[in-house]
Amino acid sequence: MGRRSVAEVELMTTAQVLEFLQIGRTKLWSLVRSGAISAYRIGDGPNGSLRYRREEIVNWLEEQRVSNPELSSRAH
């Protein structure tokens, strides 16, 4: 599988990631700080906007899949 060019990478805003994952801002920031999810700063300084690669978010989500049938049945 070849690498995608930068022009083909779909970026998401923080608001889009929060909605997509259905989590709060604090949880997202915790995931970024721990290195579980990567964020990319757009703009100068610490106040630049953060962006996230959709593909990385989806890959991370797939890694969180619960495969134990007992755990899965408790969630319903």
N, C-alpha and C positions, 0 to 999 in steps of 0.2 A: 504494500500500500504506500503510495507516494505522499510526500509532504504537501500540504496545501500552501498556496502562496498567501502572503499577508493580506492581499486583497480579497481572498476568499473566506477569511476568518470572520465569523459573526460575533460581534461584541454585544454585551448586555450591560445595562446600567445597574446600579445597586437596586433601584426600585424594581426592575424587571426580575432580578435574581430573587429578591425577597418574595415577589409574587409567585414566581415559578416554583420555588422550593417550599413556599408557604411557611416561612420562618421569620423571626424578627431580626431587626438590625443588630442587636447584641449577639445573637447566635451566629449571624453571618460574620461579624467581625472576629468572633472567637475562632471560627473555622479558618479565616484568613490568617490570623496571628499564629495559629498552630501549624500552618502550612498545608492544611488539608485541601484548601481551595486557594488558587492563585488570583491575585488582583493586579491590575495594571493601572498606574497613575497616568492620567492624561492632564497635562498642564504642569506648571512650575510649582514647586514648594509643596508643603504638606497639605495645602488646601485644594490641590488639583483633584479633579473628579476621578473616581475609580471606575474601571471597566473590567469585565470578566468575559472570558472566552466561553461561548455557549457550549462548545464541544467538551471543554474541561469540566464544566458544571454537570453536563449529562454523564460523562465518564465517572465523575466522583459519585453521582447519585446511583449509578449502576453498581458501584463497589459497595454501596450501603445496603444492598438487597439482603433481606433476611431469608435464609434458605432453610432454616429449621421449621418444619411444618407445625410443630407445637407452638412456636412463637408466632408464626403467621396466623394461626387460628385464634389466638388471644386478641389480636388486633381488631377482629370483626365483632 
